[in-house]
Each structure stands twice: as structure tokens, then as C-alpha cells.
Amino acid sequence: MKYLLIIVSFFLMVTCVQAEIDYNLTNAANRGDAEAQNALGDCYRKGEGTSQDYNEAFKWYKKAADQGHAIGQNNAATCYMYGYGTDQDPVRGFNWYTKSAWNGCGLAWANIGNCYFYGIGVKADHNEAIKNYTKAAKMDNPKGEFNLGNCYLYGVGTITVNKEEANKWYMKAKAHKYVLNEGNFGLFDFAEEYNI
């Protein structure tokens, strides 16, 4: 019985601490703190500390984005791209990625690269994709590094096949723990084994 009381007391203590964190985060977000608004958006998107709710996630990302929060702008852009919590609007998503990138978000540069590569929200242009992947990679963004590696491995746009350059960018992405899917590590291992 004594151990049961200890376990229940511990659970209540953890629950209270979690509730206090949520209360403080929500309070800060409601007061207009852009960082807290973006973090609250993450909680709703992931369902952490609350039920998953894309509408609420988008609402908080957009509030942060409207204040110039670079990551909030990137997150709002992604919501527009995929229709998470708002109407799907790739052109609006592309525009928010652009704002985010110019505010210093490396991930946004990589996302812009994908937009150009696949023609989402903008006309497809592989050379523009490469420029944006390069900007992301120079900011040590692993998604940009990995995608730039792909461009060198396959000879995309004006880039000719250059396995050594591909290997350089893949290893940088790997060092940043980049994982798009499990298949990437097979590509990383292939690159290391054959020194591409």
C-alpha cells in the first residue's frame, strides 16, 4: 500500500508539473509571445500534452508567422502546402516559405528548393531548386545538404554527376542526424563504402 501511495503521489506531481508548463506556455502564447505561439502550434500538431488538432496548430503557427517568427512562418507555410488546419494553397505556402527563408530559416530554403524541384506553388525549375538547396546547405540545414547531395549524385539541372561532391553533402547531412526515411541510411552506407 505504501508503494502504491508513492507511485500515485509521483504521478500527481508529474501531472501538476506538466499542467504548469502547459499553463505557462498557453499564457505566454496568449500574451503574444511568438516563440510560445510556435511551440504551442507544435504541441497541437504533434498531439503533445493535448489532443492532436491541426486547426489549432495552424492558428498558433499563423499568429507566430504574422509576427515575423521565421520558424512559425515555415510551419504556417507547410500547413498551407498540405492543407493542415487550413485550405490547401501551395502558392500561399511558397510565399510563406520565402518570408521564412529571408528571416533566416535554413529549413525554409530547403523547402523552397523542393517547391522549385517538384513545381509546387511555383513553376518547376531545377536550377532554382539547386540554388535554394545550396543556401540551405550553407546554413548547415541537413535537408538542404541531403537534397544537394542528390543533385550531385544524379546530375540535376546544370550540375554534372559528381559522386565526391554528393558524398560530401550526404556525410554532412548524416552528421546532422538527417533521416527522411530508413532508406537514406542505406544511401549513406553506400556512399561511405564506395566513397561516392
C-alpha positions in Angstrom: 0.0 0.0 0.0 2.9 2.3 0.9 4.4 1.8 -2.6 1.1 2.5 -4.3 0.8 5.8 -2.5 4.3 6.7 -3.5 3.5 5.9 -7.2 0.3 7.8 -7.1 2.0 10.8 -5.4 4.7 10.8 -8.1 2.1 10.6 -10.9 0.2 13.6 -9.4 3.4 15.5 -9.0 4.4 14.9 -12.7 0.9 15.8 -13.9 1.0 19.1 -11.9 4.4 20.0 -13.4 3.1 19.2 -16.9 0.0 21.3 -16.3 2.1 24.2 -15.1 4.2 24.0 -18.2 1.1 24.0 -20.4 -0.4 26.8 -18.4 2.8 28.9 -18.8 3.1 28.2 -22.5 -0.5 29.0 -23.2 -0.3 32.2 -21.1 2.8 33.3 -23.0 1.2 32.5 -26.4 -2.0 34.4 -25.4 0.2 37.4 -24.4 1.6 37.4 -27.9 5.0 35.7 -27.4 5.8 34.4 -30.9 8.1 31.7 -29.7 5.4 30.4 -27.4 2.8 30.6 -30.1 5.0 28.5 -32.4 5.7 26.0 -29.6 2.0 25.7 -28.8 1.4 25.1 -32.5 3.9 22.2 -32.3 2.0 20.8 -29.3 -1.2 20.7 -31.2 0.4 19.4 -34.4 2.1 16.5 -32.6 -0.6 15.9 -30.0 1.9 16.5 -27.2 0.2 17.5 -23.9 -3.1 17.8 -25.8 -5.1 16.0 -28.4 -3.8 16.5 -32.0 -5.6 19.3 -33.7 -4.3 20.7 -37.0 -6.7 23.7 -36.9 -5.3 24.8 -33.6 -1.8 24.1 -34.7 -2.3 26.3 -37.8 -3.9 29.1 -35.8 -0.9 29.3 -33.5 1.7 29.0 -36.3 0.0 31.7 -38.2 0.0 34.0 -35.2 3.7 33.5 -34.8 4.2 33.9 -38.6 2.3 37.2 -38.6 4.8 38.5 -36.1 7.8 37.6 -38.3 8.8 34.4 -36.4 10.9 32.5 -39.0 10.1 29.0 -37.9 6.5 29.9 -37.4 6.4 31.2 -41.0 7.9 27.9 -42.2 5.4 25.9 -40.2 2.5 28.0 -41.5 3.8 27.5 -45.0 3.8 23.7 -44.5 0.2 23.9 -43.3 -0.8 25.8 -46.5 1.2 23.3 -48.6 -0.6 20.2 -47.3 -3.9 21.7 -46.1 -3.2 21.1 -42.4 -5.8 23.1 -40.5 -6.4 25.4 -43.4 -7.3 25.2 -47.1 -4.5 23.8 -49.2 -2.9 26.7 -51.0 0.6 25.9 -52.4 1.1 29.4 -53.8 0.5 30.9 -50.4 2.7 28.2 -48.8 5.5 29.1 -51.2 5.2 32.8 -50.3 5.4 32.0 -46.6 8.4 29.8 -47.1 10.0 32.7 -48.9 9.3 35.1 -45.9 10.7 32.4 -43.5 13.8 31.9 -45.6 14.6 35.7 -45.7 14.1 35.8 -42.0 16.9 33.2 -41.6 15.3 29.8 -41.5 17.5 27.3 -43.3 14.8 24.7 -43.5 12.6 27.2 -45.4 15.4 27.5 -48.1 15.3 23.7 -48.4 11.5 23.7 -48.7 11.7 26.4 -51.4 14.2 24.1 -53.2 11.6 21.3 -53.1 8.9 23.7 -54.4 11.1 24.5 -57.4 12.2 20.9 -57.9 8.7 19.5 -58.0 6.8 22.6 -59.2 4.7 23.0 -56.1 3.3 26.6 -55.8 5.8 27.8 -58.4 6.9 26.7 -61.9 9.4 23.8 -61.7 13.0 24.9 -62.2 15.8 22.5 -61.2 18.4 25.2 -61.3 16.4 27.4 -58.8 16.0 24.3 -56.7 19.8 23.8 -56.6 20.3 27.5 -55.6 17.9 27.1 -52.7 19.3 23.7 -51.6 22.7 25.4 -51.6 21.5 28.3 -49.5 20.0 25.8 -47.0 23.2 23.6 -47.0 25.4 26.6 -46.4 23.3 27.3 -43.3 24.0 23.7 -42.1 20.4 22.6 -42.8 20.5 18.8 -43.2 17.5 18.6 -45.6 19.3 21.1 -47.9 22.5 19.1 -47.6 20.9 15.8 -48.4 18.9 17.2 -51.4 22.0 18.9 -52.7 23.8 15.6 -52.4 21.0 14.0 -54.6 21.5 16.7 -57.2 25.2 15.9 -57.4 24.7 12.1 -57.4 22.1 12.2 -60.2 23.3 15.3 -62.2 20.3 17.5 -61.8 19.9 20.8 -63.7 23.3 22.4 -64.6 25.1 20.1 -62.1 27.0 17.3 -63.7 27.3 14.0 -61.8 30.0 14.4 -59.1 30.0 11.5 -56.7 32.7 13.0 -54.4 30.6 16.2 -54.0 27.5 14.1 -53.4 29.3 12.2 -50.7 30.5 15.4 -49.1 26.9 16.6 -48.7 25.5 13.2 -47.7 28.1 13.0 -44.9 27.2 16.5 -43.7 23.5 15.6 -43.6 24.3 12.3 -41.8 26.4 14.2 -39.3 23.3 16.4 -38.6 21.3 13.2 -38.0 19.1 13.7 -41.0 16.6 11.0 -41.6 13.9 11.3 -44.2 13.3 7.6 -44.2 15.2 4.5 -43.3 16.4 4.2 -46.9 18.6 7.2 -46.5 21.0 5.3 -44.3 21.4 2.7 -47.0 22.4 5.6 -49.3 24.8 6.9 -46.7 26.3 3.5 -46.2 26.6 3.1 -50.0 28.3 6.5 -50.2 30.8 5.6 -47.5 31.5 2.1 -48.9 32.1 3.3 -52.5 33.4 6.7 -51.5 31.0 8.5 -53.7 
